[in-house]
Amino acid sequence: MTVPGLSVRDVTVRFAGLTALDGVSFAVAPGTVHALIGPNGAGKSTCFNVLSGLARPAAGTVRLGDTELTRLAPHRIAALGVARTFQNIVTTAGTVADNLMLGRHLHSRAGFTASALRLPWAVREQREHLARAREIAELTGLGPHFDSPVELLSYGDRKRVELARALCLEPRVLLLDEPVAGMNAAERARTAEVIARVRAELELSVLLVEHDMGLVMRLADEVTVLDFGRRIAHGTPDEVRRDPEVLRAYLGTPREGAA
Amino acid sequence: MSDRRPRTPVRTLLIALVLCVPPFYLDAFWLRVGLFSVAAAIGAVGLSLLSGTAGQLSLGHAFFLAVGAYGYTWLAGEPGPGLPTAVAAVLAVLLAGAAGGLFSPVAGRVRGIYLGVATLALVFLGHHVLLTADSVTGGFNGRSVPPLRLGGFGFTAGEPELTVLGVPFGAEERLWYLALALLGLTWFTARGLLRSRPGRALAALRDSETAAAVLGVDVARHRAAAFVVSSMYAGTAGVLLALAFRRIVPDYFSLALSVDYLAMIVLGGLGSVAGATAGAVFVTALPLLLSRYADQLPLVAAPGTADGAVGPTEAARFLYGAAVVVVLLHAPDGLHGLTRRLRDRFRAARRSGPGSGPHARPSAPPIAPVRPEEHTP
């Protein structure tokens, strides 16, 4: 399976007079980690919503390989191999296993009739997918919690449940919205390690929104910087770090006559 | 989980055996209470799947019960096509499912309280049709229900004459076993659904539609399917009710019936098959028992007396109304959650050993989260 590139071209999103994204373009090269950074309100999450089909852009296109995504429903985009996590944890009730099995939804076929009658092939299918979900739980460090209810897990573990659930889709493009926000240093290091490992082992492209610059600089191959819905910089982590526009957006302009 | 697995079939078999005994010891009244309770349980499991698991409020359950009950009566009876009764029963269930399917363009788009209001319209519409379509429904006076026949065996007294272990098997005794079989089928299918792919997708819809959609769940399709499946359970319950009543009238299938079903699933615990069954037995059996023992109970008047006292039906409504309030305040996960917590506490006490006793550990079982998005009445 080849990993297609994701290209965003001139995407504009308006919410009743507010322009959340203004002609933003960038491309995620196959198999790379691309970071999307910017101050709060820069339009990063809106951009994710466009990519996963939750928001419709007023103009512009999003292409995965040759497929146009902007007119597709979210579940169709997911079926093309685009998985995402949310900035605020969105898990469903039940155990870690239940959540990960939901991530296997697209890869399994058992419908209402087969499941209600517990047809042998449906039972077998469920068992196979449970085994794969357990593998992914081990990969993301959730192995010991596999049968625990999600609401009893720590914040960091619940964020990892979201990551593992997205991985259960066997995505070709993984969208991570602040995967380490609110985590302590040890949890951050562990999640960063998981992201680096899945990228290497599962051959996927990652688009990452993150405020933790250490993590961005370490993981990202390319960085796009947004501010007030516009792209203000683009390049390798080192280039972006020295860009005067970026420094201004993050630190502000020194006031005249400030002591 | 895994350590309980091997014992489950044994336990199921034992429960099934115990449930087969009552016709030999109980009279027709108790069997009728059982029949109505089982029918309600089947319907309640269907509603629990829709409102508890998929999070869609439905006030239209009475309508789908009516489709099942009248569908069977018309298909098997005269006037009507007069089909073999077994075929009519299956078709009536499918008809209820089809009615749910016809409603799915609405059910797939509207959610929460708005869906509740939309389904409310179904009840009024259904009631009106039942009263006016005389040739099919028999109008205000209803229709008598043709008894079910399977091969040469009729679910009514004397077709053929049957005496088992000295107990003559009349309609109630025979229907009891039919009801048990249907309840078993309901439990098997509903639990199968809940524990596999479609059940997880429905629960995801309830907890977060956005998350479900980005994980590849077709939201509109699953909402519609939940409605169809729930209607089919309601249809099955309707057929069984019709057989137990022997005569069906439009006034039974009113809004109050829909509300009764909501009370059942709230009492039992939303989204749980066992809970829905327990809630159904409570809500169904209570008014029947109060009527039976009205003369021995304080504050409850015998049925038919009109001296301002509280009748048994009203008394039952008060009681389970109070029960709903108590459950919502103190055990939002219903009887099912309550028993699970008691069981966990019991296990924890046993595990902590004889030396420490149950008071040694702080008795703080995980409090079930109250899900804000659930629409409980």
Contacts between the chains, C-beta under 8 A, distances in Angstrom:
chain1	res1	chain2	res2	distance
A	52	B	214	5.0
A	53	B	213	7.6
A	53	B	214	7.5
A	54	B	210	6.3
A	54	B	213	7.5
A	54	B	214	7.1
A	73	B	213	7.3
A	73	B	218	7.9
A	74	B	210	7.7
A	74	B	213	3.8
A	74	B	214	5.1
A	75	B	213	5.3
A	75	B	214	7.7
A	75	B	215	7.9
A	75	B	216	4.9
A	75	B	217	5.9
A	75	B	218	5.0
A	75	B	219	7.1
A	77	B	214	7.7
A	78	B	213	7.6
A	78	B	214	5.7
A	78	B	215	6.1
A	78	B	216	3.8
A	79	B	216	5.6
A	83	B	214	7.4
A	83	B	215	7.7
A	84	B	214	5.5
A	86	B	210	7.8
A	86	B	211	7.1
A	90	B	208	4.8
A	90	B	210	6.8
A	90	B	211	4.3
A	91	B	207	7.7
A	91	B	211	7.6
A	92	B	200	7.7
A	92	B	203	5.7
A	92	B	204	4.7
A	92	B	206	8.0
A	92	B	207	4.0
A	92	B	208	6.6
A	92	B	211	6.7
A	92	B	212	7.8
A	93	B	203	6.2
A	93	B	207	5.6
A	93	B	369	7.4
A	93	B	371	6.8
A	94	B	200	7.6
A	94	B	203	6.8
A	98	B	200	6.0
A	98	B	203	7.7
A	101	B	197	7.6
A	101	B	200	5.8
A	102	B	200	5.0
A	102	B	201	7.0
A	102	B	204	5.3
A	102	B	212	7.6
A	102	B	215	5.6
A	102	B	217	7.8
A	103	B	215	5.9
A	104	B	197	8.0
A	105	B	197	6.3
A	105	B	200	7.3
A	105	B	201	6.0
A	105	B	215	5.9
A	105	B	216	5.2
A	105	B	217	5.8
A	106	B	215	7.6
A	106	B	216	3.8
A	108	B	197	5.4
A	110	B	196	5.8
A	110	B	197	4.7
A	110	B	198	7.4
A	111	B	197	7.6
A	111	B	198	6.4
A	112	B	193	6.6
A	112	B	198	5.0
A	112	B	225	5.6
A	112	B	229	5.9
A	115	B	192	5.4
A	115	B	193	5.2
A	115	B	196	4.0
A	115	B	197	6.0
A	115	B	198	5.3
A	115	B	199	7.2
A	116	B	189	3.9
A	116	B	190	7.5
A	116	B	192	5.2
A	116	B	193	4.9
A	116	B	229	7.7
A	117	B	189	6.7
A	117	B	192	6.9
A	118	B	188	7.3
A	118	B	192	4.4
A	118	B	196	8.0
A	122	B	196	6.7
A	122	B	197	8.0
A	126	B	196	5.6
A	126	B	197	7.2
A	147	B	1	6.8
A	149	B	366	7.1
A	151	B	366	7.8
A	151	B	369	5.5
A	152	B	366	6.1
A	165	B	215	7.0
A	169	B	215	6.8
A	169	B	216	6.8
